[in-house]
Structures are given as C-alpha cells and as structure tokens.
Amino acid sequence: MLPTSVEIIKKLKKAGYEAYWAGGCVRDMLLGIKPKDYDIVTSAKPDEIEEILEHTIPVGKQFGVILAVQNGHNFEIATFRSDSGYSDGRRPDAVTFTTAEEDAKRRDFTINGMFYDPIADKVLDYVGGQKDLEARLIRFIGNPEKRIMEDHLRILRAIRFKNEYDFQYEPKTYSAIVKNAAYADKVSNERIGIELNKMILSTPPAAPFNDMEDTQVLKEIIPELLNLKGCAQPFEYHKEGDVWNHTMLALNSLPETAPLSVRWAVLFHDIGKPDTFKLKERIRFDKHVNKSSELAHKILIRLKFPRKFIAEVCWMIEHHMMMVPLVDMSEGRKLHWFLHPLFLNLMQVFKADIEGTDPQDFSLYEKILELYRESINRMPEEPAPLITGKEVMEVLGIGAGERVGRILNEMREKQLGGEIKTKKQAVSLLKKIKKMEDARLKVASKVKTKAKK
C-alpha cells in the first residue's frame, strides 16, 4: 500500500499538481505508528484526478473526493477545499476548491490537520499539529464550538483520540466538549456505535467511558450507565466500591485479545443492578442478570448493532452468574454448556467479573476451567444427534415450535451424559415422554370435568 500511495502522488505531481498524504496517516507516522491507510490530498480537481489515474470511483465527487483503485488497494483522494454551512451537522452545504493551507484549517483537530510530502520528505503544518503532538494535546483547529457545530460526531472523536493516544485536552477544547455535550446524540446512531466500538477496543477500554461521564457526554448517548454511579454493593464482597467502579475495573481487566462482544457484555453485565437493588439480610440484586440483559438489548438495538451480535452479548450477560450451579450439574448438562460456541467467551466475562471485585476469588473459575478441559479431552468431538426435530414431531404428534427445541436439547444432554447411546434408546425415551404427557393431560381433563360439575 505504501509504495502504491507514493506512486499515485508521483503521477499527480508529474501532471503539475500538488499532492500529499493527509490526516491520520501523517499523525500516526509522526507518532511512530504504522498507518492503516494513506489518504491523499491534491490541488487537482476531481475531473483531473479521473483523467490522470486509470481506475477511479466518484464516491463523493460533489465534495471533491475520488476513490482510486490501484494494485488491489483503495485510496481516498480529495481536492483541497474549504467548506461552508453544515445545516445537517455532518456534511458541508457547499464546497469551494482552494489551497492546501485553507484545506488544513477546515479540518477537525490539529493532530489530524497536517500534510506530508513523501517525495520531498517534508511535513506541511499550517495548524500547529506537530507542537500538539509533542505536547500530547487534543485541540480543535480554530474555533472549537464552530468545529463541533460542523459535525457533532467530533465530540466523540475528541474523546476517542484523547484516550487512544493517552493525550490530554487543550483547555478550550475540553470546555467546548462539556458545553456542547448535548449535541453528542444529534448524530446517527450507526455513527455513534462505530465510535463507541473503537473506544471499547482501546487500551484501557474504561478510560473513554470515564471521560464521557466526566464531560457529561455519557448521559446523552448511554444514560442507563450513569445509574451505576453511586449504586452501593455489599461491602464484604465488593470493597472496590459502587457498581460503576466494579464495572470499570472489570472492563480494564480484559486482555487485548478479548472479542468485541465480550467487551460489551462486561460493560453491561451489571447494568440491571440499580433497578434490582434491595436491602434484605444484606444488599441484594435478585434477578439482575435478566434486567441487565433486557437493558443491554434495548441500548444495542438503539445503537443499531447487528441482531446476531446483540443476541451474543445478551446471552453472555444473562448467563454470567450460572457458574455456581454448573459445578453440580450432571455430566451431560455440563457438556451441554461446555460445547456451547460462546462458552469460552462467557468464561472471559466471568473472569473479568472476578477481576473487578475486591476481594478476588478465582477458585470457582479455575475449577470450572479444569472441568472444561477434562470433559473436552474425554470427548474430542461432539457426536451426531441421535434423532431429528422431524422425528420428535412425528413421535409426539406435535407441530414445529419451541417445545421441539427444548426436547432436542434434553435428548442431547442425555446423549452427552451417556444416558442414551442409540437411536432406538432415543425413540424409546420420546415414547416415555409422550406417555407421561398423555397421562398428565388425562388427569388435567378429569380435574376440569369435576370442576364444571
């Protein structure tokens, strides 16, 4: 990708135009980080770019942006421009093609407003980005409030960049974020979700959420999380403090390899505690996992996350407290859990829950992990089902539905536990289930008849 981007710049320069790398790739290069992509800016107009380069796509031609496809890589190439009017709080109402300096001044942060000429090996810095990089500062270019009004997502981007690079805010930038925090949700939920994903994947992942709470941005986008602040826990089990402290500690304990779904599950695993708080013999949060799953589902739907992803997160939240009963389950029931595709992810959530607690007790976690290894080693692969859903419906004389799934799960558990080993035994068990259900229906019918008399 790097050699190809240089090749494109050479072509544009050879045709008589200015051309530089821009934005994030320059910032990362100066920080000693390998850039993920190389955006290019140029004095060439969109039509001229299309003439000079062979394969182009006019992705945002009205805004001066052309996508170039070369050597299997995509490069965004933008004509130097200045913007006017942002009536939708995202896109400019009109653009005017201009100079490199004017283009730099319309960008968001000083650290993102620099250009680099790879041919001359020269940084073009019209906005003081290099000084802010050295001082480790996040600063809006020009008037902070004007930058926010142009694109409200810049509030979240400021928080993300500050935590991603472990920088600090320039004072006027911080004040502008706090003052305009209410605009944080005046952005499409999809864009908010993308920024939050980047934040929760950062290191440490709790830092941006603490920042959003501090700047009052969190109450605009995930107000439900604020209820964790000041929600007391039983001191003998949670000397770390309230539910917010516990959640942030748990989130920060996750390894860098933790999947995105695990991170969201940890963030929301106790979000239902404030709604289930009760003081009995001690502080209790009965059935908080159900409430947490319900709230997580509502939030993630609001943020337009994919349904499959939401289902995975909510499943882990709903089951993160089931480790205590798991130890005493039958072998078949244990294997049912151990073979679940999300079991090891669930274990990560369970471990993070312990990591976020003071005092920490990993004995149950280690015992379950040992049981898991032993069980999986004894059974290297899951056996084929002994009976199908169609056969269940035929034997029991029922239609498709949840009941068929429940029976198949029960049969699977008994198969895994060694209680049934052949198809004949499975059919025999089904017939016993039918006989028992017929008997129950007969008794229920007699009771109903007597009640009518």
C-alpha positions in Angstrom: 0.0 0.0 0.0 2.8 2.5 0.9 4.7 2.2 -2.4 1.4 2.5 -4.4 0.4 5.6 -2.5 3.8 7.2 -3.4 3.3 6.1 -7.0 -0.1 8.0 -7.1 1.5 11.1 -5.6 4.2 11.0 -8.2 1.6 10.8 -11.0 -0.3 13.8 -9.7 2.9 15.8 -9.2 4.2 14.8 -12.7 0.9 16.2 -14.1 1.7 19.5 -12.4 -0.4 19.3 -9.3 0.4 19.4 -5.5 -0.2 16.1 -3.8 0.4 15.0 -0.2 -0.6 12.4 2.4 -3.1 13.8 4.8 -4.7 13.4 8.2 -4.4 10.3 10.2 -1.6 8.6 8.3 0.6 11.7 8.9 -0.3 11.8 12.6 0.5 8.1 13.1 3.7 8.3 11.1 4.9 11.1 13.3 4.0 9.1 16.4 5.9 6.1 15.1 2.8 4.1 14.4 2.4 2.3 11.1 -0.6 3.9 9.2 -3.6 1.7 8.4 -4.2 3.6 5.2 -2.9 6.6 3.2 -5.4 9.4 2.3 -4.2 11.8 -0.3 -5.0 15.5 -0.9 -4.2 17.4 -4.1 -4.7 20.6 -6.0 -6.1 18.5 -8.9 -9.9 18.8 -9.4 -12.0 15.6 -9.4 -12.2 15.5 -13.2 -8.5 16.0 -13.5 -7.8 13.1 -11.0 -10.0 10.9 -13.1 -8.0 11.7 -16.2 -4.6 11.1 -14.5 -5.5 7.8 -12.8 -6.8 4.7 -14.6 -9.3 3.2 -12.1 -11.4 5.7 -10.1 -14.8 5.7 -8.4 -16.6 9.1 -7.8 -17.6 8.2 -4.2 -18.0 11.9 -3.2 -17.3 13.8 -6.3 -19.6 16.7 -5.3 -17.4 17.2 -2.2 -14.2 16.8 -4.2 -13.5 13.2 -3.2 -12.5 10.4 -5.6 -11.6 6.8 -4.7 -8.6 5.5 -6.6 -8.2 1.7 -7.0 -4.6 0.7 -7.8 -2.6 -2.6 -7.2 -5.5 -4.0 -5.2 -5.6 -1.1 -2.8 -8.2 1.7 -2.4 -7.0 5.3 -1.8 -9.3 8.3 -1.0 -8.1 11.3 -3.0 -9.5 14.7 -2.1 -9.1 18.1 -3.8 -8.0 20.9 -1.4 -11.3 22.5 -0.3 -13.0 24.9 2.1 -16.5 24.2 3.4 -19.5 26.5 4.1 -22.6 25.7 6.1 -23.3 22.4 7.9 -27.1 22.5 8.2 -27.3 18.7 8.9 -24.4 18.8 11.4 -22.4 16.5 9.3 -21.8 17.4 5.7 -21.0 20.8 4.2 -23.8 22.5 2.3 -21.2 23.7 -0.3 -17.5 23.3 -1.0 -15.0 25.6 -2.7 -11.8 24.2 -4.1 -8.9 26.1 -2.6 -5.3 25.9 -1.3 -3.6 23.4 1.0 -3.5 25.9 3.9 -7.2 26.6 3.7 -7.9 22.8 3.5 -5.9 22.2 6.6 -7.8 24.9 8.5 -11.2 23.4 7.9 -10.2 20.0 9.5 -11.2 18.8 13.0 -8.1 18.5 15.2 -4.6 20.0 14.9 -3.0 16.5 15.0 -5.2 15.5 12.1 -4.6 18.7 10.0 -1.1 18.1 8.8 0.1 17.0 5.3 3.3 15.2 4.3 5.1 15.2 1.0 6.8 11.7 0.7 8.8 12.8 -2.3 10.4 15.8 -0.6 10.2 14.2 2.9 8.5 17.3 4.3 5.7 17.9 6.7 3.3 20.8 5.9 1.9 22.0 9.1 -0.4 25.1 9.0 -2.3 24.4 12.2 0.4 23.7 14.9 -0.2 19.9 14.8 3.4 19.0 15.4 3.6 21.1 18.6 0.4 19.5 19.9 1.7 16.0 19.1 4.8 16.8 21.2 2.7 18.2 24.0 0.3 15.3 23.7 -2.7 17.6 23.3 -6.1 17.2 21.6 -7.0 20.6 20.2 -9.8 21.7 17.8 -8.5 23.7 14.8 -9.7 27.3 15.1 -12.9 27.9 17.0 -13.8 24.7 19.0 -17.5 25.3 19.0 -17.6 26.0 15.3 -15.8 22.7 14.7 -18.4 20.9 16.8 -21.3 22.6 15.0 -19.9 21.4 11.7 -20.0 17.8 12.7 -21.4 16.8 16.1 -19.6 13.5 16.0 -16.3 15.4 16.7 -17.3 15.4 20.3 -16.9 11.6 20.4 -13.9 11.7 18.2 -12.1 14.1 20.5 -12.8 11.7 23.4 -11.6 8.7 21.4 -8.4 10.3 20.1 -7.6 11.6 23.6 -7.8 8.1 25.1 -6.5 6.2 22.1 -3.2 8.1 22.3 -3.2 8.8 26.0 -3.2 12.6 25.4 -4.8 15.5 27.3 -7.4 18.1 26.2 -6.3 21.6 25.4 -8.5 23.7 27.8 -10.7 25.4 25.3 -11.3 22.1 23.6 -12.4 20.5 26.9 -14.7 23.4 27.7 -16.3 23.2 24.3 -17.0 19.5 24.7 -18.6 20.0 28.1 -20.6 23.0 27.0 -21.9 21.2 23.9 -22.2 17.7 25.3 -26.0 17.7 24.4 -25.1 17.6 20.7 -23.3 14.2 21.1 -26.5 12.3 20.3 -27.5 14.6 17.4 -25.7 12.1 15.1 -27.0 8.9 13.5 -26.9 6.0 15.9 -24.8 4.0 13.5 -22.0 6.6 13.6 -22.2 6.7 17.4 -22.0 2.9 17.6 -18.9 2.9 15.3 -17.1 5.4 17.6 -18.1 3.5 20.7 -16.7 0.3 19.2 -13.4 2.0 18.6 -13.4 3.3 22.2 -14.2 0.0 23.8 -11.4 -1.7 21.8 -8.8 0.8 23.0 -6.4 0.3 25.9 -7.5 0.7 28.7 -11.2 0.4 27.5 -12.7 2.0 30.6 -10.8 5.3 30.1 -13.1 6.8 27.4 -16.2 5.8 29.4 -14.9 7.6 32.4 -14.1 10.6 30.1 -17.6 10.6 28.7 -19.0 10.5 32.2 -16.8 13.4 33.2 -17.7 15.6 30.2 -21.4 14.8 30.5 -21.5 13.1 27.1 -22.4 9.7 28.5 -25.8 10.9 29.7 -26.6 11.9 26.1 -25.7 8.5 24.5 -25.9 5.8 27.1 -27.7 7.4 30.1 -28.5 4.0 31.6 -24.8 3.5 32.5 -24.9 6.6 34.8 -27.2 4.7 37.2 -24.2 2.5 38.1 -22.6 5.6 39.8 -23.4 5.6 43.5 -25.2 2.2 43.4 -23.8 0.5 46.5 -22.8 -3.1 46.7 -22.4 -5.4 49.8 -19.1 -4.3 51.3 -17.9 -7.7 52.4 -17.9 -8.9 48.7 -17.2 -5.6 46.9 -14.7 -3.4 48.7 -13.9 -1.9 45.3 -16.9 0.4 45.7 -20.1 1.0 43.7 -21.2 -0.8 40.6 -19.6 1.8 38.3 -16.2 1.2 39.9 -16.7 -2.6 39.7 -17.7 -2.4 36.0 -14.8 -0.1 35.0 -12.3 -2.4 36.8 -13.8 -5.5 35.1 -13.6 -3.8 31.7 -10.0 -2.8 32.2 -9.0 -6.3 33.2 -9.8 -7.7 29.8 -6.9 -8.8 27.6 -6.3 -7.0 24.3 -7.4 -10.2 22.5 -10.9 -10.0 24.1 -13.6 -10.0 21.4 -15.8 -7.0 20.9 -18.9 -8.9 22.1 -17.2 -9.8 25.3 -16.2 -6.2 25.9 -19.8 -5.0 25.5 -21.1 -7.9 27.7 -18.7 -6.9 30.5 -19.7 -3.2 30.2 -23.4 -4.1 30.6 -23.1 -7.3 32.8 -24.4 -5.4 35.9 -26.3 -2.6 34.3 -29.5 -4.0 35.8 -28.3 -3.8 39.4 -29.6 -0.3 40.2 -33.2 -1.5 39.2 -33.0 -4.6 41.3 -31.3 -3.1 44.4 -32.9 -4.4 47.7 -31.7 -4.4 51.3 -32.7 -7.6 53.0 -30.3 -9.6 55.2 -27.7 -7.7 53.0 -27.7 -5.7 49.8 -29.1 -7.9 47.1 -29.7 -7.7 43.3 -32.0 -10.6 42.7 -32.5 -11.5 39.0 -30.3 -8.6 38.0 -28.9 -10.7 35.1 -32.3 -10.6 33.4 -32.7 -6.9 33.9 -29.1 -6.3 32.6 -29.8 -8.4 29.5 -33.0 -6.5 28.9 -31.3 -3.1 29.2 -28.3 -4.2 27.1 -30.7 -5.4 24.3 -32.5 -2.1 24.4 -29.3 0.0 24.2 -27.6 -2.1 21.5 -30.8 -2.0 19.4 -30.9 1.8 19.8 -27.3 2.0 18.6 -28.1 -0.2 15.5 -25.9 -3.1 16.3 -26.4 -6.3 14.3 -29.1 -8.6 15.8 -26.7 -11.6 16.0 -24.2 -9.6 17.9 -26.8 -8.3 20.3 -28.0 -11.9 20.9 -24.4 -13.0 21.7 -23.9 -10.1 24.2 -27.2 -10.6 25.9 -26.7 -14.4 26.2 -23.3 -13.8 28.0 -24.9 -11.2 30.3 -27.8 -13.5 31.1 -25.6 -16.4 32.0 -22.6 -14.8 33.7 -23.9 -15.9 37.1 -24.6 -19.6 36.2 -21.1 -20.8 37.1 -22.0 -21.8 40.7 -24.8 -24.3 39.7 -22.7 -25.6 36.8 -20.3 -27.4 39.1 -23.1 -29.7 40.4 -24.8 -30.4 37.1 -24.9 -33.8 35.5 -22.1 -34.7 33.1 -24.4 -34.3 30.2 -25.7 -30.9 31.3 -22.1 -29.8 31.9 -21.1 -30.9 28.4 -24.1 -29.0 27.0 -22.6 -25.8 28.4 -19.0 -26.6 27.6 -19.9 -27.3 23.9 -21.8 -24.0 23.5 -19.9 -21.9 20.9 -19.9 -18.9 23.3 -18.8 -20.8 26.5 -15.2 -19.6 26.4 -16.3 -16.1 25.8 -18.7 -16.4 28.8 -15.7 -17.6 30.8 -13.9 -14.3 29.9 -16.9 -12.4 31.2 -16.9 -14.4 34.4 -13.2 -13.9 34.9 -13.5 -10.1 34.3 -16.3 -10.0 36.8 -13.9 -11.5 39.4 -11.1 -9.2 38.3 -13.3 -6.2 39.0 -14.0 -7.4 42.6 -12.2 -6.9 45.8 -11.5 -9.4 47.3 -10.9 -11.6 44.3 -11.6 -15.3 44.4 -10.7 -17.3 41.3 -11.2 -20.8 42.9 -14.6 -21.4 41.1 -13.2 -20.0 37.8 -10.2 -22.3 38.0 -12.4 -25.3 39.0 -14.7 -24.8 36.0 -11.8 -24.4 33.7 -10.3 -27.7 34.9 -13.7 -29.4 34.5 -14.0 -28.0 31.0 -10.5 -29.2 29.9 -11.1 -32.7 31.4 -14.5 -33.0 29.7 -13.3 -31.8 26.3 -10.3 -34.1 26.4 -12.6 -37.1 27.1 -14.8 -36.2 24.2 -12.7 -34.7 21.3 -15.7 -34.0 19.1 -19.4 -33.7 19.6 -21.4 -36.8 18.5 -24.0 -36.6 15.7 -27.6 -36.2 17.0 -29.5 -39.5 17.6 -32.8 -38.0 16.5 -34.1 -35.1 14.4 -36.7 -32.4 15.0 -39.0 -34.0 12.4 -38.8 -37.4 14.2 -39.7 -35.6 17.5 -42.8 -34.1 15.9 -43.8 -37.4 14.4 -43.4 -39.4 17.6 -45.1 -36.8 19.9 -47.7 -35.8 17.3 -46.8 -32.1 17.7 -46.0 -29.2 15.3 -42.9 -27.1 15.0 -42.1 -24.8 17.8 -40.0 -24.1 20.9 -41.1 -27.3 22.5 -39.3 -29.3 19.8 -36.1 -27.4 20.5 -36.4 -28.0 24.2 -36.8 -31.7 23.7 -33.9 -31.9 21.3 -31.7 -30.1 23.9 -32.8 -32.6 26.6 -32.0 -35.5 24.3 -28.6 -34.0 23.5 -27.8 -33.6 27.2 -28.7 -37.2 27.9 -26.6 -38.4 24.9 -23.6 -36.4 26.1 -24.0 -37.8 29.6 -24.1 -41.3 28.2 -27.7 -42.0 29.3 -28.7 -42.8 25.8 -26.4 -44.1 23.1 -28.5 -45.4 20.2 -31.4 -44.1 18.1 -33.6 -46.9 19.5 -33.0 -45.6 23.0 -33.8 -42.1 21.9 -37.1 -43.1 20.3 -37.9 -45.1 23.4 -37.3 -42.1 25.6 -39.5 -40.0 23.4 -42.3 -42.5 23.7 -41.9 -42.4 27.5 -42.2 -38.6 27.4 -45.4 -38.9 25.2 -46.9 -41.5 27.6 -46.2 -39.2 30.6 -47.7 -36.2 28.9 -50.8 -38.2 27.8 -51.2 -39.2 31.4 -50.9 -35.6 32.6 -53.5 -34.5 30.1 -55.9 -37.2 31.1 -55.6 -36.2 34.8 -56.0 -32.5 33.9 -59.1 -33.3 31.8 -60.7 -35.2 34.7 -60.0 -32.3 37.1 -61.5 -29.8 34.7 -64.7 -32.0 34.3 -65.1 -32.3 38.0 -64.7 -28.5 38.4 -67.6 -27.9 35.9 -69.9 -30.3 37.8 
